[in-house]
Amino acid sequence: MRRYLVFAIIGLSLLLYSSSFSAVSVAFPVLVSDFNTSVVLAGWVLNAFNLVSVTVMPLAGKVSEALGSRRTFMLCALLFTIGSVLCAIAPNIGLLIAARVIQGLGGGGFMPTATGIVIDHYPEARQRYIGLFSSIVPFGMVVGPNVGGLMVQSLGWRSVFWLSVPLSVTVLVLSWIYFQRDSKRRTITFDFKGAGLLFGGMLVFILALTEMGRGDSGFSGVSWPYVGTLFALSIALFIAFWRQEQRAIEPIVELEVLKGRPFKAANIYNMTWGFCVMGVNPLIPLYAVSIYGMTILESGVIITPRSVMMMVFSTITSFYLGKWGYRKPILTGTLLISFSLFLLSFEARGIRVLGPDISPLMLLLLVMGVSGLGAGIAAPASNNACLELMPHKAATIAGLRGMFRNLGGAIGVAVATVLLHTIGNAQQAFYVVMLSLALLMLMSIPSIFLLPRSAHDVNSRGRETVKAGGG
């Protein structure tokens, strides 16, 4: 019974994380108008959370080794609670962004820490339970937009953050009661310098993208020497980060899980996934409001089919991974996601691909369903594809996977908001954004064929493959 309670607590934390994020995306159009700010600046409400999560994810595994999984998980829940309260009472956009940073410190640690806990409690069925993470997250994405849309329309955007407070407190209390006590603490050297360089490089890079969207007269109004300096600084910081990881005693990003060919392919795919899926999802409510004039509540409802389909098919795929392998589900899901993005791009231009008799609401519901079908099929396979190569480093690999996905998502949101602000015309801007993402998703297909075919393929030849591809 305790085993199921442990998984329920983990599931509640992931549900809290995903529902909070998706609810904020529904509140996004209201934030822009309430604070009388630009889409680019308001985009930092989403990006601040993503950027901090990117940095925290690879660190969370290291912190777990030092403090223990239970202590680390509880620390994440506490930070998420504090961040939620501060978000709810933020008086201006600047303090809201700062509060989202604190929220990201807690939320970013949930997934890698939860993966480590699952590995400890369910060693014989870790593939299935980790795959089920892909059904919990979309369930939160069903609850978040619908409940969030209703609350934003009735009670205002602050209610979305207040809703997270009792849920995160519940996670904190239940983990304290039911998680097994941690063993004696280990002494580990934390690579704070590496973490700082990684965060600094990503922050400066996103700032450079943001500066590109500040000019009201388009790209011609941008201070290109300043933007160029920011890009150069971000490259310098990334180079310094790479060198730091090569000489650090306890690097936050272990180069061993970056150099192998399957890991390179997985990281490329995960970053593309983040760019094309996580980068566009927060903007779907804005798409519905600006293109079709839908209400906030309706803009939340249209995300539901995507989340439901993802929840159902990620559960099915999790149970059939042993039979289907990894590559086939990822390839199928990628094609479906790309197809849904193509449909959104054409609809933004007023080209009724699925027929003129379908109402805009029904059309978007169908397209979101196709997107969820693709994500549901691909996510469990992409989550598990490289874990079997180094099961003793599952938390580290999960942290890197989340890092690359969130980094892609942060860049995707930044690029999309810059284009929306710069192009000005919503229809033209969304056409460019959606079409570009559809093509980029297709370009990730070659990386899929470098991933392991299946868990059996990994167990029989995987470790030799890693060694061969590590040079």
C-alpha positions in Angstrom: 0.0 0.0 0.0 2.8 2.4 0.8 4.3 1.9 -2.7 1.1 3.2 -4.3 0.9 6.1 -1.9 4.5 7.0 -2.8 3.6 7.0 -6.5 0.4 9.0 -5.8 2.4 11.7 -4.0 4.9 11.9 -6.9 1.9 12.0 -9.3 0.4 14.8 -7.4 3.6 16.9 -7.6 3.8 16.4 -11.4 0.1 17.2 -11.6 0.7 20.4 -9.6 3.7 21.3 -11.8 1.9 20.8 -15.2 -1.5 22.2 -14.2 0.1 25.4 -12.8 2.2 25.9 -15.9 -0.7 25.4 -18.3 -3.1 27.6 -16.2 -0.6 30.4 -16.4 -0.5 30.1 -20.2 -4.3 30.6 -20.2 -3.8 33.7 -18.0 -1.1 35.0 -20.4 -3.4 37.3 -22.6 -4.9 38.8 -19.3 -1.4 39.5 -17.9 -0.5 41.4 -21.0 -3.5 43.7 -20.7 -3.6 44.0 -16.9 0.0 45.1 -16.6 -0.2 47.1 -19.8 3.0 45.5 -21.0 4.3 44.0 -24.3 4.0 40.3 -25.3 7.8 40.1 -25.2 8.1 41.2 -21.6 5.1 39.2 -20.5 6.7 36.2 -22.1 9.3 36.3 -19.3 6.5 35.1 -16.9 6.8 31.9 -18.8 10.5 32.0 -19.6 11.7 32.8 -16.1 10.1 29.6 -14.9 11.6 27.6 -17.8 15.1 29.1 -17.5 15.4 28.3 -13.8 14.0 24.9 -14.3 16.6 24.2 -16.9 19.4 25.0 -14.5 17.8 23.2 -11.5 17.0 19.9 -13.3 20.6 18.6 -13.8 21.5 19.9 -10.2 18.5 18.1 -8.6 20.1 14.7 -9.0 23.3 15.9 -7.3 21.4 17.5 -4.5 19.5 14.3 -4.0 22.8 12.4 -3.6 23.9 14.8 -0.9 20.7 15.5 1.0 18.7 12.4 0.1 15.7 12.1 -2.2 13.1 12.8 0.5 14.7 16.0 1.7 15.3 17.2 -1.8 11.7 16.5 -2.8 10.4 18.3 0.2 12.6 21.3 -0.4 11.2 21.5 -4.0 7.7 21.5 -2.6 8.5 24.2 -0.1 10.1 26.5 -2.8 7.1 25.9 -5.1 4.7 26.9 -2.3 6.6 30.1 -1.5 6.9 31.0 -5.2 3.1 30.4 -5.7 2.3 32.8 -2.8 4.6 35.5 -4.1 3.2 35.2 -7.6 -0.3 35.6 -6.3 0.5 38.9 -4.5 2.9 40.3 -7.1 2.0 44.0 -7.6 3.8 44.4 -10.9 5.3 42.4 -13.8 8.8 42.6 -12.5 8.1 41.1 -9.2 5.8 38.5 -10.8 8.8 37.4 -13.0 11.0 37.2 -9.9 8.4 35.1 -8.0 8.3 32.8 -11.0 12.0 32.3 -10.6 11.4 30.9 -7.1 8.6 28.7 -8.4 10.9 27.4 -11.0 13.5 26.4 -8.4 11.0 24.1 -6.9 9.2 22.9 -10.0 12.4 22.2 -11.9 13.5 19.7 -9.2 10.2 17.6 -9.2 10.8 15.5 -12.3 14.5 14.3 -11.8 13.9 13.8 -8.1 10.7 11.9 -8.7 12.5 9.7 -11.3 15.1 8.8 -8.7 12.4 7.9 -6.1 10.6 5.7 -8.7 13.9 3.9 -9.5 14.4 3.2 -5.8 10.8 2.0 -5.1 10.0 0.2 -8.4 13.3 -1.2 -9.8 11.5 -4.1 -11.5 9.0 -1.9 -13.3 10.7 1.4 -13.7 10.1 1.6 -17.4 6.4 1.4 -17.0 6.2 3.9 -14.1 8.4 6.4 -15.7 6.4 6.1 -18.9 3.3 6.8 -16.8 4.8 10.2 -16.0 3.8 11.1 -19.5 0.1 10.5 -18.7 0.2 12.4 -15.4 1.6 15.6 -16.9 -1.1 15.9 -19.6 -3.8 15.2 -17.0 -2.6 18.4 -15.3 -2.8 20.0 -18.7 -6.5 19.1 -18.8 -7.2 20.5 -15.3 -5.0 23.6 -15.6 -6.5 25.3 -18.7 -10.1 24.5 -17.9 -10.1 25.3 -14.2 -7.6 28.1 -14.8 -9.7 29.6 -17.6 -12.8 29.5 -15.4 -10.9 31.0 -12.5 -9.2 33.7 -14.6 -12.5 34.8 -16.1 -14.4 34.7 -12.8 -11.7 35.6 -10.2 -8.8 37.1 -12.1 -5.3 35.7 -12.9 -4.1 35.7 -9.3 -6.5 32.9 -8.4 -4.4 30.6 -10.6 -1.5 30.9 -8.3 -3.5 30.8 -5.1 -4.9 27.4 -6.3 -1.4 26.0 -6.3 -0.7 26.8 -2.6 -2.9 24.2 -0.9 -1.9 21.5 -3.4 1.9 22.1 -2.9 1.4 22.1 0.9 -0.4 18.8 0.6 2.5 17.4 -1.4 5.0 18.7 1.2 3.1 17.1 4.2 2.4 13.8 2.5 6.0 13.4 1.4 7.1 14.1 5.0 4.8 11.4 6.3 5.1 8.6 3.7 8.5 8.8 2.0 11.1 6.6 3.6 13.7 8.4 5.7 16.9 9.3 3.9 20.1 7.5 4.8 23.1 9.4 6.1 24.1 12.4 4.1 26.9 12.2 1.6 29.5 14.8 1.1 29.4 16.1 -2.5 31.1 19.0 -4.1 28.6 21.1 -5.9 29.5 22.7 -9.2 28.0 26.1 -8.4 30.3 27.8 -10.9 29.1 25.5 -13.7 25.5 26.2 -12.7 26.1 29.9 -12.7 27.7 29.8 -16.2 24.9 27.7 -17.6 22.2 29.9 -16.2 24.1 33.1 -17.3 24.6 31.8 -20.8 20.9 30.9 -21.2 19.8 34.2 -19.6 21.9 36.4 -21.8 20.9 34.4 -24.9 17.1 34.9 -24.1 17.8 38.6 -23.3 19.4 39.0 -26.7 16.3 37.5 -28.3 14.1 39.7 -26.2 16.0 42.9 -27.3 15.4 41.9 -30.9 11.7 42.3 -30.2 11.7 45.6 -28.4 11.8 47.9 -31.4 8.3 49.1 -32.4 9.5 49.6 -36.0 10.5 46.0 -36.4 14.1 44.6 -36.7 15.2 48.0 -38.2 14.6 49.6 -34.8 16.9 47.1 -33.0 20.3 48.2 -31.6 22.2 45.5 -33.4 25.6 46.2 -31.8 24.0 45.7 -28.4 22.2 42.5 -29.5 25.4 41.2 -31.1 27.3 41.8 -27.9 24.7 39.9 -25.9 24.9 36.9 -28.3 28.7 37.0 -28.2 28.6 37.0 -24.4 26.2 34.1 -24.3 28.5 32.0 -26.6 31.5 32.9 -24.3 29.6 31.8 -21.2 28.6 28.5 -22.8 32.2 27.9 -23.8 33.3 28.7 -20.3 30.6 26.3 -19.0 31.8 23.5 -21.2 35.4 23.9 -20.0 34.3 24.1 -16.4 32.4 20.8 -16.8 35.5 19.1 -18.1 37.6 19.9 -15.0 34.9 20.0 -12.3 35.1 17.2 -9.7 31.3 16.9 -9.6 30.0 18.5 -12.9 26.3 19.3 -13.0 26.3 17.9 -16.6 28.2 14.7 -16.8 30.0 14.6 -20.1 29.7 10.8 -20.2 26.0 11.2 -20.9 26.5 13.8 -23.5 29.2 12.3 -25.7 27.7 8.9 -26.6 25.9 8.9 -29.9 22.5 7.9 -28.5 22.7 10.6 -25.9 23.6 13.2 -28.5 20.6 12.2 -30.6 18.3 12.2 -27.6 19.4 15.7 -26.5 18.9 17.0 -30.0 15.4 15.5 -30.2 14.5 16.7 -26.7 15.6 20.2 -27.4 13.6 20.2 -30.7 10.6 18.8 -28.8 10.9 21.6 -26.3 11.1 24.2 -29.0 8.2 22.9 -31.1 5.9 21.6 -28.4 6.6 23.3 -25.1 7.5 26.5 -26.9 4.1 26.8 -28.7 1.7 25.4 -26.1 1.7 28.5 -23.9 0.8 30.6 -26.9 -2.2 28.5 -28.0 -4.6 30.5 -25.8 -3.2 33.7 -27.3 -3.6 32.2 -30.8 -7.3 31.4 -30.0 -8.0 34.9 -28.6 -6.2 36.9 -31.3 -7.0 34.8 -34.4 -10.6 33.8 -33.6 -11.6 36.3 -30.9 -12.4 33.5 -28.4 -12.9 34.2 -24.7 -10.4 33.2 -22.0 -12.6 30.3 -21.0 -12.8 29.0 -24.6 -9.1 29.4 -25.1 -8.6 27.1 -22.1 -11.1 24.6 -23.4 -9.3 24.1 -26.7 -6.2 22.7 -25.0 -8.3 19.9 -23.4 -8.4 17.5 -26.4 -4.6 17.7 -26.7 -4.2 16.8 -23.0 -6.8 14.1 -23.0 -5.4 12.4 -26.1 -1.9 12.7 -24.7 -3.0 11.2 -21.4 -4.8 8.3 -23.0 -2.2 7.4 -25.6 0.8 7.9 -23.3 -0.7 5.4 -20.9 -1.3 2.9 -23.8 2.2 3.4 -25.2 3.8 3.0 -21.7 2.3 -0.6 -21.5 3.4 -1.5 -25.1 6.9 -0.1 -25.1 8.3 -3.6 -24.7 6.5 -4.7 -27.9 6.7 -1.5 -30.0 10.2 -0.4 -29.0 11.3 3.3 -29.0 11.9 4.5 -32.5 8.5 3.6 -34.1 6.4 5.5 -31.5 8.7 8.5 -31.5 8.6 8.7 -35.3 4.8 8.3 -35.5 4.3 11.0 -32.8 6.7 13.4 -34.5 4.9 13.2 -37.8 1.5 13.8 -36.1 2.8 16.8 -34.1 4.3 18.3 -37.3 1.0 17.8 -39.1 -0.9 19.6 -36.4 1.5 22.5 -36.6 1.0 22.7 -40.4 -2.8 22.8 -39.8 -2.4 25.7 -37.3 -0.2 27.6 -39.7 -2.7 27.4 -42.6 -5.7 28.2 -40.3 -3.8 31.3 -39.1 -3.9 32.5 -42.8 -7.6 31.8 -43.1 -7.0 28.7 -45.3 -9.7 26.2 -44.3 -7.7 23.0 -44.8 -10.3 20.8 -43.1 -13.3 22.4 -44.8 -15.2 25.7 -44.4 -18.2 24.1 -42.6 -16.3 23.3 -39.4 -16.6 26.0 -36.7 -13.4 27.6 -35.5 -13.8 26.1 -32.0 -14.4 22.6 -33.4 -11.5 23.0 -35.8 -9.1 23.9 -33.0 -10.4 21.1 -30.9 -9.6 18.6 -33.7 -6.2 20.0 -34.3 -5.3 19.9 -30.6 -6.5 16.3 -30.5 -4.1 15.4 -33.3 -1.3 17.2 -31.5 -2.1 15.3 -28.3 -2.2 12.0 -30.1 1.3 12.6 -31.5 2.7 13.7 -28.1 1.1 10.9 -26.3 2.6 8.3 -28.6 6.1 9.8 -28.7 6.6 11.0 -25.1 6.9 7.7 -23.1 9.3 6.3 -25.7 11.5 9.4 -25.7 11.4 9.5 -21.9 12.7 5.9 -21.7 14.9 5.7 -24.8 18.3 6.3 -23.0 17.6 5.4 -19.4 18.4 1.7 -19.9 21.9 2.6 -21.2 22.9 3.8 -17.7 20.1 2.8 -15.2 22.4 3.8 -12.3 22.3 7.3 -13.7 18.6 7.5 -14.4 18.1 10.7 -12.3 21.0 12.4 -14.1 19.7 11.4 -17.5 16.1 12.5 -16.6 17.5 15.8 -15.4 19.4 16.3 -18.7 16.3 15.4 -20.7 14.3 17.9 -18.8 17.0 20.5 -19.2 17.2 20.2 -23.0 13.4 20.2 -23.3 12.9 23.2 -21.1 15.8 25.1 -22.8 14.1 24.4 -26.1 10.8 25.6 -24.7 12.3 28.8 -23.3 14.0 29.6 -26.6 10.8 28.7 -28.5 8.7 31.0 -26.4 11.2 33.8 -26.7 11.5 33.5 -30.5 7.7 33.2 -31.0 7.0 36.2 -28.8 9.6 38.3 -30.6 8.1 37.3 -34.0 4.6 38.1 -32.8 5.7 41.5 -31.5 7.9 42.4 -34.5 5.6 41.2 -37.3 2.6 42.9 -35.7 -0.1 41.3 -37.7 -1.3 38.3 -35.6 -2.4 36.2 -38.6 0.9 36.6 -40.5 3.0 36.2 -37.3 1.3 32.9 -36.2 1.5 31.6 -39.8 5.3 32.1 -39.7 5.7 30.7 -36.2 3.6 27.5 -36.8 5.0 26.7 -40.2 8.6 27.1 -39.0 7.9 24.8 -36.0 6.3 22.2 -38.2 9.3 22.1 -40.5 11.7 22.1 -37.5 9.9 19.1 -36.0 10.4 17.2 -39.3 14.1 18.1 -39.3 14.5 16.2 -36.0 13.6 12.8 -37.6 17.2 11.8 -38.5 18.1 11.9 -34.8 15.3 9.4 -34.0 17.2 6.7 -36.0 20.2 7.1 -33.8 18.3 6.2 -30.6 18.1 2.6 -29.4 15.4 0.6 -31.1 14.1 -1.0 -27.9 15.0 -1.9 -24.4 16.1 -5.4 -25.6 18.4 -3.8 -28.1 19.9 -1.7 -25.3 20.4 -4.6 -23.0 22.1 -6.7 -25.6 24.2 -4.0 -27.3 23.5 -0.7 -25.7 26.6 -0.3 -23.5 28.9 -1.2 -26.3 27.1 1.4 -28.5 27.6 4.1 -25.9 31.3 3.4 -25.8 31.6 3.3 -29.5 29.8 6.6 -29.9 31.5 8.3 -27.1 34.4 9.6 -29.1 
